[in-house]
Amino acid sequence: QVQLVESGGGLVQPGGSLRLSCAVSGTIFRIYDMGWYRQAPGKERELVASIFNRGSTNYADSVKGRFTISRDNTKNTGYLQMNSLKPEDTAVYYCRLSGTIYWGQGTQVTVSS
């Protein structure tokens, strides 16, 4: 079956960096667009960044210039590099194969001093 497994979350100080990974199995990853979402306590889940199967990208205004989405189709893995992190970036981060029911389980990112 299709599985998405996120990793790389944790606690980081403001201004720090984290790199999230999303390992995909059970399907042909390269044919899918992929998105990273986040959900903070008491807030709706929001789309943070998207990468299309040919490599073009989109970002939410709140993360433009700080976050970079990428993918390695040879490793069936997507990535989200997060720099200059702010306390308001604190959330559970999820990856998803765009347009499908397939989501990862989420990884917690906490930005705090």
C-alpha positions as CSV (number, residue, x, y, z in Angstrom):
1,Q,0.0,0.0,0.0
2,V,1.0,3.6,-0.4
3,Q,2.9,5.1,2.6
4,L,4.3,8.5,3.3
5,V,6.6,8.8,6.2
6,E,7.8,12.2,7.4
7,S,11.0,12.8,9.5
8,G,13.2,15.6,10.5
9,G,11.0,17.6,12.9
10,G,12.1,18.8,16.3
11,L,12.7,21.8,18.6
12,V,14.7,24.6,17.2
13,Q,15.5,28.2,18.3
14,P,14.1,31.2,16.3
15,G,16.4,31.8,13.3
16,G,17.4,28.2,13.1
17,S,16.9,25.6,10.4
18,L,15.3,22.2,9.9
19,R,15.1,19.8,6.9
20,L,12.0,17.7,6.7
21,S,11.9,14.5,4.6
22,C,9.0,12.6,3.2
23,A,9.7,9.0,2.1
24,V,7.2,7.6,-0.3
25,S,6.6,3.9,-1.0
26,G,4.1,1.7,-2.7
27,T,3.6,3.9,-5.7
28,I,5.4,5.7,-8.6
29,F,6.5,8.8,-6.8
30,R,7.7,10.7,-9.9
31,I,4.3,10.9,-11.5
32,Y,2.8,12.9,-8.6
33,D,2.9,16.5,-7.6
34,M,3.6,16.8,-3.8
35,G,2.7,19.3,-1.1
36,W,3.8,20.1,2.4
37,Y,1.1,21.3,4.7
38,R,1.1,22.4,8.3
39,Q,-1.5,22.7,11.1
40,A,-0.9,24.7,14.2
41,P,-3.1,24.2,17.3
42,G,-6.5,25.7,16.9
43,K,-5.9,26.5,13.2
44,E,-6.9,24.9,9.9
45,R,-4.4,22.9,7.9
46,E,-2.7,25.1,5.3
47,L,-0.6,24.4,2.2
48,V,2.9,25.6,2.7
49,A,4.7,24.6,-0.5
50,S,4.1,22.5,-3.6
51,I,6.4,20.8,-6.1
52,F,5.1,19.5,-9.4
53,N,6.3,16.4,-11.0
54,R,8.4,18.3,-13.4
55,G,10.0,20.3,-10.6
56,S,8.3,23.7,-10.6
57,T,7.4,25.0,-7.2
58,N,4.9,27.3,-5.3
59,Y,5.0,28.7,-1.8
60,A,2.7,30.3,0.6
61,D,3.5,34.0,1.1
62,S,4.3,33.4,4.8
63,V,7.3,31.1,3.9
64,K,8.6,32.6,0.6
65,G,12.3,33.2,0.7
66,R,12.7,31.0,3.9
67,F,11.5,27.5,2.9
68,T,12.6,25.5,-0.1
69,I,10.7,22.4,-1.4
70,S,12.6,19.8,-3.4
71,R,12.3,16.2,-4.5
72,D,14.6,13.3,-5.4
73,N,12.7,10.9,-7.6
74,T,15.5,8.4,-7.5
75,K,15.0,8.1,-3.8
76,N,11.2,8.5,-3.8
77,T,11.6,11.3,-1.3
78,G,10.5,14.9,-1.0
79,Y,12.1,17.5,1.2
80,L,11.3,20.8,2.9
81,Q,14.3,22.9,3.9
82,M,13.2,25.5,6.5
83,N,15.5,28.4,7.3
84,S,15.1,31.5,9.4
85,L,12.4,29.7,11.4
86,K,10.0,31.8,13.5
87,P,7.8,30.9,16.4
88,E,4.7,31.2,14.2
89,D,6.1,28.3,12.1
90,T,5.4,26.0,15.0
91,A,3.0,23.3,13.8
92,V,2.6,19.7,12.8
93,Y,3.9,19.4,9.2
94,Y,2.5,16.8,6.8
95,C,3.4,15.8,3.3
96,R,0.8,14.7,0.7
97,L,0.7,13.3,-2.8
98,S,-1.3,16.2,-4.3
99,G,-4.9,15.4,-5.4
100,T,-4.9,12.0,-3.6
101,I,-6.0,10.6,-0.2
102,Y,-2.4,9.8,0.7
103,W,-0.9,11.8,3.6
104,G,2.0,11.2,6.0
105,Q,1.5,10.9,9.7
106,G,3.0,14.3,10.4
107,T,6.1,15.6,12.2
108,Q,6.1,18.2,14.9
109,V,8.1,21.4,14.4
110,T,8.5,23.6,17.4
111,V,10.3,27.0,17.2
112,S,11.0,28.4,20.6
113,S,13.8,29.9,22.7
